[in-house]
Structures are given as C-alpha cells and as structure tokens.
Amino acid sequence: MPAPILHTPRLTLRPHLRSDMDTFWTFFQGDRAGYVSAPATRSQLWYGFASEVGSWDLMGHGGWGVDLKDGTFIGQVAIGQPPHFPELEIGWIVFDGHEGQGYAQEAATAALHWAWGALPIDTLVSYIHPGNTRSIALAERLGAQHDPDAPRPDGETPAETLVYRHRPDADGSPEAYA
C-alpha cells in the first residue's frame, strides 16, 4: 500500500518521489542533520530512502514527503520501526529555510491523527538526541512526555537518546495549528 495522502491547511503529506532524494542528500550534508544518522554515501541514502517507501507495503506505515500547497518539498514526517527500534516511532525533518513556521508540528499532528485512526496502537515514541532542543520542544508541544524508563534503540544510552511518548489523548487536535 502506498502512503496515504493527507491534507492540512498548509501542507500535503504524500508518498515519496524518487526526486526527493536529491533534497535529502543536500539536507544530510548540512549542519541541520547533526542530530540524525546521516548516510555517508548516496547508496546508503538510497537504502534508507527505499526503506521509508517500502515500509508502507511491509508494515502499513512509513515516511511521507511534506509539501507546501504550492508543491514545494519541505521535509518528511515518518512513522516507522526499523529492526533496531524497540517501539514504533514518529519522527520529522524540516529542510533549511522552512523551520520555525509550524510546518513540523502541522505535519506531525496530521500523521499522529492518521496513526491513532489507522493503526492498532495506543502509543508512539519519538527518539530525540538530548541536544536537539527544537525537536524536544516540538514533541512537548504535541503533548508527548519524556519517558526515561522506555527502551531505546539498540546500543543507545540516555546520554545519546531521549524517549518522548505520544498518546492519542495528549496529542492535540487539528485546530491547534489552524
């Protein structure tokens, strides 16, 4: 199943396109990618990108490309659980020049509402580097709470990864970003 298309007042969450890879490569070469695992080569990027797309068929969830209403590709929101993740995670990326405008919150809220209605789950987590204050603030705006006792991805410590827990009764409503 391909990623469903979701619409918000300012954004469209859509299945990824092959052309999205060039924008991701540029992102991963910059300072803003310092808190995420960046691919060292375009081949590694391909494997990660293909897993975001293929997860929809294999798992029923995965990554969405996030576009402004005019079609400008500005980032990604994803719900996924690669083998080294103990729980299903929601994560987000907003590309340079589009941060600080509420797009990540709007996209993540749409993805959360989709997840609560479409998946047989009652919780999601966000794995966040402790230095990534912007993502921590977003998780908290979304209603997530720090869960220090939650398991982390394989091999990661509390000094490397904080776990924020999302629940459907805490993640707000679409009016929060209207």
WOSULRA-V138532 format. One record per run of one state. SS is the DSSP state (helix for helix, strand for strand, loop for the rest). FROM is the first residue (numbers start at 1). TO is the last residue. If there is no record, write none. Layout:
# WOSULRA-V138532
ss:SS from:FROM to:TO
ss:SS from:FROM to:TO
This chain:
# WOSULRA-V138532
ss:loop from:1 to:5
ss:strand from:6 to:7
ss:loop from:8 to:10
ss:strand from:11 to:14
ss:loop from:15 to:19
ss:helix from:20 to:28
ss:loop from:29 to:30
ss:helix from:31 to:35
ss:loop from:36 to:41
ss:helix from:42 to:59
ss:loop from:60 to:62
ss:strand from:63 to:68
ss:loop from:69 to:72
ss:strand from:73 to:80
ss:loop from:81 to:88
ss:strand from:89 to:94
ss:loop from:95 to:102
ss:helix from:103 to:118
ss:loop from:119 to:123
ss:strand from:124 to:128
ss:loop from:129 to:132
ss:helix from:133 to:141
ss:loop from:142 to:144
ss:strand from:145 to:146
ss:loop from:147 to:161
ss:strand from:162 to:166
ss:loop from:167 to:173
ss:helix from:174 to:177
ss:loop from:178 to:178
